[in-house]
């Protein structure tokens, strides 16, 4: 069995991002960072960033607008064309917004075109698993087709389509909702259904790069959901893999989007233990609702944290209010997911939605307006500057109040993200290995600032970088 621990055993450098919770601010314990698989040997008195070395590559940062939410971006509740463009800029523009680079699409399982459901391409039972299906395609897919085309125009290249449920007639409970399992005799028909969905997107000019057959197979929801045990997932992968290969689609298969990062481990191990299933899966995907991403997944494949948003019962625009669903919470979770979880991508749940949403943006309901949360700015501080293909690099850090990650982009730009969890200002100096910059750029995100330029907070002298870090703030440093 391939395991990430085998990979990390040979690493001589890694990022240490552990941070002690500030006793004055209970919210600091919102993401419990775990030690990276390896530690570089360095003088603890002088933090260092080694841009010459590399840890995991970064595939990108993303979000979803499934369950008809994409319709909202196209005016379903009154958002006008000018405001639609502003929200799209916030989500996709690398200059004006977050520059998010992964769009997660929901593969539908209902004919009801309402907020709680997704349209399906196979609304009726064709007469049995071996009967010829009659697929239906409206070219809209709950607004997701247009959103995907907009994303592509902004430069997005990763389109990740995932099914919450098979059509009701393929399942043991006869419903798209409330769990139920895929009937074994319908496995091939379900694989054909997923491939046909990707083919419909291809005819719209969108290549589905990543295809998933299950969402949270370890949890039964009252809405669209379907259960798979790890063994059932393995059995279906051995049907889906050959079907995708025979289709001519250039898409990779992902598995298995378990509701908990810890629960995903059992699915990952089952796939790794079966050579045929292991060959099918390109990317391991897991959510983190049942707990933080404290450990790497036991694989050497790419690993995505493919869905999460923090709990909360009200709309929250704050950066640091102790609620656990503010901006600082998300910033800490991203740091922890990339370091302790060793993830290659971070996909937030909802980009924009209505009411007491925990999404990044709240749309008027109804009306021509929107509001932006500090959760959005926390994610944007990473996604705007850390581009697909970047590599996380090792950092040594002796200050437990600072959570630090650093990255090397393919264009040579280097990015340092520092979350100061203390209630006091910190001043720190880093030894830069692998180049230096005489004119670094600094940006601060906190209660009053949102990726706000602050050039005076950072300076370099030779290979030493000095930064002044605001309390309870995320500081982003760019070295060109």
N, C-alpha and C positions, 0 to 999 in steps of 0.2 A: 504494500500500500504506500502510495506516495504521500508524504506528509510535509507540511511546511516547516516543521521542526527540523527536518533534515536539511532544508535550505538554510534556515537561520543558524544552524550549527556552524556553517562555514563563513558566516558573516563576521567580520571583525569590527564593524562599525554599525551603530544604530542610533536611533533618536530616543532620548529619554525625555518624556513629556509629563512625568508625574508631577502632580501639584497637590499640596496639602490644602484642605478647605480652610478658608479664612474664618477664624472663630467668630469674627464680628458679622459675618454674612453667611447664614446657612445655605443660601443658594449655591455656594461654591461647591457643594458636594453633589451637584446635579449630574456630573459625569465622572465616574471613578476611574481615573486613568491607571492603566496597568503598565508594568515595565515592558519595554520593547524586547524582542527575542534576544538581543545581544547589546552589549555596552562597549563603546569604544574606550580604550585606555587613554585617558587624558588627565591633565591637571585639573582637578575639580575647582580650583580657584579661578580659572580662566575658561569660560565657556568657549566652545569652538564649533564652527560649522564647516563641514568638509564637502565642498561642491565637486571634488574630484571623484568621490565615491557615489554609489547609488544603492538605494533600497528598492522599494517597489515602484513600478511605473504607475502613472495616473491616467485612467481612461476618461475621466471627466466628472462633472457634477450635473445633476438633472432634477426633474420633477415630473409629475403626472397631472393630467386634466381629465381623467376618466370619469365615468358616471355622469355624462352630459355636461360636465363643467366646461369643456371646450366650447360648447354652445354659448355659454355666458360671455366668452371673449368676443363673440361675433354678434352681440347685441340681443341675445334672447331675453334679457331683463332690462334692456334700455341703454346699454353702454353704446355711445355714439362712435362714429368712425375715428374721430380725433383721439378720443380717450382709448379706444381699442389699440391704436398705434402706440400710444404712450405705454400702455401695459405690456404690449409685445416688446417694445424697446427695453422696458425694465427687465423682462425675462431673458431676452436673447441678445441684446446689443452688447458687444464687448466694450464700447465706448460710453454709452449712456446708462447701461444697466449691468446685470449680473453676468451676461455672456454664458448662460447655461448651455451645456453641450450634449445633454442626453434627454430625449423626450420619451417618456414611458406611456404607451398606449394601452387602453383596456380593450381586450377582445370581447365583444358583446355576448350576452347570454339572455337577452330579453327583447321582445318586440315592443314593449312599452316605452315610448319616447318621453319619459319623465325623469325628473332629477335623480331618482334613486336607482335607475337601471341603465343598461346599455343596449343598443340595438344589436340584433343578431343577423348573421348572414344565412342561417338555416332555421327558419321559424317553425317548420313542421317536420314531423317524422316522415321520412321518405318511404316507409313501409318495412323497415328492418335494417340491420347493420350492413347487409350486402346489397341493398337496393340503391339505385342511382339517385343521389341527392339533387334537389333543386335549390341552388344557392340564389340569394337575393342580395343585390348590391345597390345602394343608393348614392354612392360617391360622396357621402357626407360623414357617415359613421359618428353621429352625435357631435359633429363639429371637429372631430379629430383629424379628418383629412385636410381641411383647410388649415388647421393649426400646424400640422406636419409640413404642409407646403410653406407656410410662413417661416417655420423653424429652418427649413432647408435654405430659404432665401437669406437667412441670417448666417448661414454657414454650418448649421448643425448637421452632423453626419451619422450620429448614433440614434436609431429608432428602435426602441425596445418594446415589443408587443407581448402582452401577458394576458392569459385567460383566467378569470375568476372562477368560471364554471363551464362545463360542457353544456350543450343544450339539454333541456330537462328530460327529453325522452331517452337520452343516453345514460341516465343515472338511476341508481337504485331507489332513490326517493321520489322520482318523477317530478322533481322541481329544481329550478336553478338555485333556489335559496336553501338555507338550513342544512348545509353540508351535503350528505349523501356521497356515494362513491360512483366512479365510472364503471359501468358494467363491462366485464372482460371482453364480451363479444363485440363491443362497440369501440375497442381500442383503435383499430385501423380506421374506422369512420371518423373518429375524433382527430386522429393525426391528419387525415385528409382535410378536415374542417380547418384546422390551424394553418395548414399549408395554403389552402384556398384564400384565407384571410390575407396572408402575406402576398399572394399573387394579385389580389385586388389592389393592394397598396402599390405594388409594382406597376400596375397599369395606370395608376395615378401619378407615377413619377417618383414614388417614395420607396426606397429599398429598406425593408425590415432587416436590420443588421443582427438583432438579438430576439429570439423567440422563446417564450415561456409557456408552459402548458398548465401551470398551477399557481395559485396565489394563496399563501397561508394554508397549506394542506393539513396542518396540525391544529386547525382551529375552525369551529363551526360558527358561521355568522348567520344572522337572520336575513341578510341580503345574499347576493350571488356568492356562493362558496361551494367547495367540493373537497372531500377528504382523500388523501393518499397516505398510506403508510410508506416508510422508506422503501420497503420491498416492492410495493405497488408502483412507486415512482420509477424504480429501476426497471420493472417489467414494461412499463409504458415507454420509457426511453428507448428500449430495444425495438419498439415499433416506430416511434417518431423519427429516430435517427435515419433509418433507411428511407423513410418517406420524404424527409427533407432532402436527402442526397439525390433521390430520383427526380425531384421536382425541378432541379436546375437553379433553385434559389441560392443566392449567396448570403445565407443567414446562419448564424451560430445559435445553438440551443443552450438555454440557461436552465438552471435547476437549483433550488426548488422553492425559493421565496417563503421559507418557513416564517411564522409570526415572530419567533424569537431567534436571535443570533445563536443562543445556546442550543435551541432546538434544531437549528439548521445543521449542527454538527452531525447528528445521527443520519440525516439525508446525505450529507457530504461523504461520510464514511461508507454508506451503502453503495453509493455510486463509485467511489474509489475502489471498492472491493470487487466490483463486477467489471471485468475487462470490456465487455461489449457496451455496457452503459457508460463506462468511463470514457470510451472513445467518442461517444456522442456529445458529451457536455463540454462546451468551451468555457463557460463562465459559471461560477458558483454564486448564487444570489440568496441573501437572507435579510430579514427585517430585524428590528431590535426592540420590539415593543415589550417583550418579557424581561428585558434587562440590557445593560450596556454591552458594547462590543469589547469585552475584556480580553478575548483570546483570538488568535488567528483561526481561520477554518483549516481543517486538516487536509490540505491540498496544495499542489503547486500550480493550480490553474489561476486565472484571474478571479478575483472575488469582489463582488459589489454589495455594499449596503444598499439594498434596492427599494426600501421604503421605511420612512419613519416621520412622525411629527409628534411633538410632546403633548401630553395630556393637558386639558384645560377646558373650562366650560364657558369662557367669555372671549371676545376678541381682545387681543393684547398687543399694544404697540410699543411696549416698554423694552428697554435694553436690559435692566437689571433691577427687578422688583421682588425677587425672592419667590416668584410664583412657580418656577420650574418650566414655564413655557414662554420665557422672554428671549431676547436676543442672545444674551450671554450663555443661556442654556444651550442654544443651537451651536454657538461658536465652540463651546467646550466639547460638545458631542462630535463635531467634525474632527477636532484635534484627536480625540480619543479613538474614533473610528479609523483614522488613518494610521495611528501609531500602534495602539494595543490591538486593534482589529486587523491591522495590516491590509486594509481594503484598498482596492484599485479605483473605486468610484463611490460616490455618495449621491444617492437619489432621494430627495425630499418628497414627501407624499404629495401635497397639493400646492400648485403654483398660485391659483387665485380661486376664491369661492365666495359664498354669501354668509351673512349673519355671524354667528359666534364661531367662525372658522379658525382653525389653527394653521391655515395656509399662510403663505407669504404675503399675499395681497387680499384685501377685502373689497369686493365689488358692491356697488350700491344695489339695493333690492327693493323696488326697482329704481332705476335712475341712471344718469350719465355721470358717474363718478367712481372713485376708488380711494382706498387708503393703504398705506404701506407700513408693514410692521418692521421692527428691528430684527426680527428673525430673518427677514429678507436680506437686510444689510449684512448680517452675520455670514450668511451663505455667499452673498455677492462678493464679500471681501476675499473669499477663497476662489470662487469660480471665475471672477473677472481676470485674475492675474495668473492662476495656475491652470494652464491650458492642456488639452488632451495631448498625451505623449510626454508630459513632464515626468520627472523622476524625483521621488522623495530622497533626500540626502541625510546623512547622519549629523546629529547635533549632540554635543555634551552640554549639560546645564546643571549647575549646582543649586540654583535657587528654586525651592519647591513651590514658590508662589507663581512661577512663570511656566506656562505650557507653550512649548516652542516646536514648530515644524518648519522645515526649509525644503525648497524645491528648485530644480534646474529645468527650465523650459527648453524645448527643442531649438528655439531661436536664440538661445544663450542668456536670456533674461533669468535672473535668479530672484527667488521670492522667499522672504522670511515672514512667518506669521507668529506673533507673540501675544498670548493672552495673559495679561497680568490679573490674577485673581485676588491680589491683595487690595486692601483699602487705602494703601499709600502709594505714592509715586516710587518707581524703581529706576535706577540708573545702572546699566550693565554694559560691559564691553565684550566683544566676541573676536576671536581669532578666525579670520577667513582663510580657508585653504582652497585653492583652486581659483585664484583671481581676486581682484579687488576693484573698487569703483570709487572715484573721487567725488561723484555727485549722486549719492543715493537719494531715492524718493521715499518719503514716509507718509503714511495715511493712518488716520485714527477713526475707530468706530466705537462709540459709547453712547451715553444717554442723549447728548446734544450734537454729536457728530456722526456722519454716515459716509465712511470712506473719504473723509475730509483731508485734503493735502495738509501736511505739517512738516515741511522740509527742515525746520529748525530742530526737530527732535532727534535727528540721526546725522552722524558724520563719520567719515573714515580718515584714517591716517595710515597709509601703507596697507597692511593686511589686517588692521584692527578697526572694527566697527563699534562705535559707541552709540547707544540709544537711550533716550529718556522716555520712560513708559508711564503713561497716565494710569491711575488706579482703576481697577475694574473695567479695563478697556482692551480692545483688540487693536494691536499696532501691526500694520502691514508695511514691510520694507522691500523696495524693489531696487535691485542692482542690475544695470543693463550691461 
